[in-house]
Structure formats: C-alpha cells, structure tokens
C-alpha cells in the first residue's frame, strides 16, 4: 500500500469554455484502496507571481492503523507553453519512515541538485526535465495543443526516469460527482506487474477525473470530488462525494 500511495503526486460538469491547465484551480479527489476509502487529496495551483507558478498537493490518508500524510510543492515557469522547473519539495509523514525530497533545477548551470531521504546527488540538466507535480500540467498542456506523443523525463528519487503514455481514445466516465467525456491514457511499462491509467476531461482543461494504479492484485483509485477554477466553480451542481 505504501508504495502505491506514492503515486498520488505522479501524479489535477460542464463549463462554457474549457479553462487552461494553468488557470488557478483547487481540485479535490477521493482516494480508495480497493473498496476502502483512504481519505482525500487536494491539488492547488495558485495565480502566478509574474511568470512563477506554485503548484501544491496535500493528502491525508489512513487505513486501519496505517497513515500517510504528504505535502508537495512545485515551483516552475512557463515559456510559451513549455514548463520549466525551478524547485520541488516533497515531505511525507506517517506509518513507517518519514522522508523528505528536495530538488533544485539549475538550468543555467546545466545541473540538478537533488536530496532524497538524506542522500545527495547531482545530475546533468541536458534535456527537457520535469518534477513529479508539474509534469501533470505539462501533460495537460500537450493534450490541449493536440500533441500525439507523450514522452517525458522526470527527476525522482535522485534519478532521471523516462515516462511514456499511450492514448487509448475517448471514453465516458461516470462518477458520483458527474459524468465526464474523457481521453483515456495509459502509462507504458516494460513490466506487466504494474498498470496505470488516467482519464482526462477536455472540458476541464484536461484535468484528470480518474486515476487507477494496479499492482500485485491491489488497486489504488483517485476520483474527482470537486474542482474550482479562478475562484468560481465551473458548475454549481458539482457535488461533493460523501
């Protein structure tokens, strides 16, 4: 379970016009592990300060005697639709060992300085890189701009990892919060032991409305509970999941 909880950050109704993925927003998800409700996760993208954005995730999950609390912050800039990371902080507390991850992206120096679980490393900044939070926003921007290939390099756990997604087409997703027309995407893996799918709604700026990760016969699922763009909900009827 603990490993599956880490995927929360891999980790964001009908509106008159689809908002941009970079529109200030607050998004809440219901999190389930199998048939058990674990709690919720909230993603907040604040209005930019100049061209600097702050994207945060807070989660508080528990199952019987297990608990997992996280706060993640990503700071980045936008250069004509290409996001560039600046800083990333991930703090985790709960059952088991607590940990902290901090990443500084020094693009001008061609270096990435990372500290994960107390271990420091220095990586080369030679390609277009992302952190685990702002990658979601870049993914949404690429979908909005009609891109067909989704290949990304993400800094995680003191390493640079490759992520590739496959577009499986359009699907209607029905949730307690509403019915959504979505694009279904799958994370491409070499191994079949893990499977990850995400459904993203074009009408909501390609916001993920459902996320499912399966591993060793267990399933972690996030479903959209509530979303608010620019200080006003896109639809007053968007209900909170009980």
N, C-alpha and C positions, 0 to 999 in steps of 0.2 A: 504493500500500500504506500509506504513512504516514498518509494521511487516514483510511483505514479503521480503522487501529489506534486512532485517537482514540475510536471508538465503544465501546471496551471499558467505559468508565465510564457511557455512556448507560443510565447503561448506571447476585445473588444470585442401589423402597424402600417400604417400607410402614411406617407408624407407627400406633400405637394411637389417637392423637388428633393432628389436624393442629396443628402449632405456629403461634403467632402470627408474623407477619412481623417483629415486634420482639423475638422470642426471641433471646438471644445465640447467635451462629452463626458458623461458619467454613465457607466454601464455596470449593471449588477447581474451576476449569474448564480444559479442554483447548482450546487455540486453534489453529485451522487457517486457512491462506490457500490456497484451492483445495485441492489434495491434499497440500500441505506443512504439516507440524507446526511451529508457531512457538514453542511453549512453553506456559506456563500463567499463569493469573491467580487471585489469591486475594482474596476479599471477607471482611472480618471485622467483625461487629457485636458490640461489647463490651457487657457488662452496664451499664445506665445508672448514672450518678452522680447520685443524686437523680432529676431528670427530664431530665438532659442525656445525650444519646447520642453516641457516636463510631462512625462507620462508615468503614472504610478499604478501599482496594483497592491491591494490589501486583501488578505484572506485570513479567515479564522475557521479552521476545520477540526472536527473531532469525531471519533468513532469509538464508543465504549470508553476504554482507558487511554486511547491514542489521541494525540493532539498535534496540530501543525499550524503555526502562525507564520505568515510571511508579509514582508513589506519590500517592494521592489520599486526602484526609481530609475528611469532612463532619461537622460538629457541629450538632446540632439538638435541639429539644424536642418533646414530644408533648402536645397539648392535646385530649383526648377524641377521639383518632384522627386529628386534623389536625396534621400535622407542620409545624413552623416552623423554618426555617434560621437558624443563627447565624453560622457561619464555614465557609469552603470553601477548601482548598488543593490545587493540582494541580501536581506537579513532574514534568517529563519530561526525560530524557537519552537520548542515542543518536545514530544517524545523522542528519545534518542539524543544524539549530539546536535547541539546548535551549531550553526555555521554562518559565515559572512563571506560574501564575494564582492570585490570592488574592481572595476576596470576603468582605466583612463586611456582614451584613444588620442594619441599624439600624432595626428595625421601629418603635420608639418615636419616632424622628426622621422616619420616612417616607422613608428613604433607603437605597440600596445603594451601597457603596463597592467598586469593582472595579479590579483591576490585572491586565492581561493582556499578556504579552510586553513589559512595561515601560511600557505605556500606561495611564494612569489615567482613570477615568470615574466619574461619579456619576449614579445612576439613581433614579427615583422608585419608592418602595415603596408602590404603591397597590392592588395585587391580591394574591391568594394566590400566593406565589412559591416556587420550589424551586431547589436546586442540582442538578447532574447526577448526584450519587450518591443523595441521599435521595429523589429523585423515584421511583426504583425501589421503595423501601419504601412510599411513599405509594400507588403504583400497586397494590402487593400488598394493602395495607390496603383500598383501594377495592374490589378484586375480592372480598376476603373478606367485605366488608359488602354485597355484592350490587349495587353501583352499575353502571349501564348506560352512562353517558357518561364518557369518559376524555379530558378536556381539561386541559392543564397549561401554566403559564407558567414557563419555566426561565431563569435567568441564566447566560449562557455567552458567552465571548469579548467581554465588555464590552457585551453586548446582552441584551434580554429576548426570548426566542423562544417561539413557540407550538408545542405538541406535541399532536397528536390521534391517538388509537388507535381501531381498529375491531376488534370481537370477531368472529372468524370461526368460533367454535364449538369443540366438543370434538374432540380428536384423541389417538390413542395414539402416543407417541414411544418408539422402541426405540433405546437407546444401549448402548455397552459396559458402562456402569455399571448398567443395568437398564431395565425397561420402565415408562413413566410415563403415567398418564392426565392430559391437559393441556388447558388453554384456549389456543387459538391466536389471537394478536393481531397486527395489522398497523399499522405507523406510516403514517398518512395523509399523503401528499405531493402537492403540486401537480404536480411533475415526475415522469415515469416513468423518469428516468435512474437513480434510486436506489430500492432496495426493501429494507425492513427488516421482519423478522418475529421474533416471540418466542413461545415455548411455555412456559407457566407451570403448575406442578403444584399443584392444591389441597391434596393430601395433605401437601405440604411447605410449607404456608403460602404458596402461590402463588409459590414460588421458581422463577425461570427455569431450565429444564433445557436449553434450546437457544435460541440466538440466531443469526440469519443476516442478514447485510447484503450486498447485491449492488450493484455499481457498476462501470460500464464493462466488463461481462463478467467481472469478478473477484468472488470470494466470500470473505467473512470469516465464520467459524463458531466459536461457542463452545458446547461441550457439557459438561454436568455430569460431573465426575470424582469428587467426593467432597463430602459435606456432614456437618456435625456441629452439633447443636443443644444448648445448655446443658451442654456438656461430655460429652455421650454421643451416639454416632452413632445415628441413627434406625433403622438396620438393620445388623447386623454383617456381612452379606454384601455390602454396598455396596463394589464393587471399585474399585480404582484403575486407570485406563486406562493401559495400557503404551504 
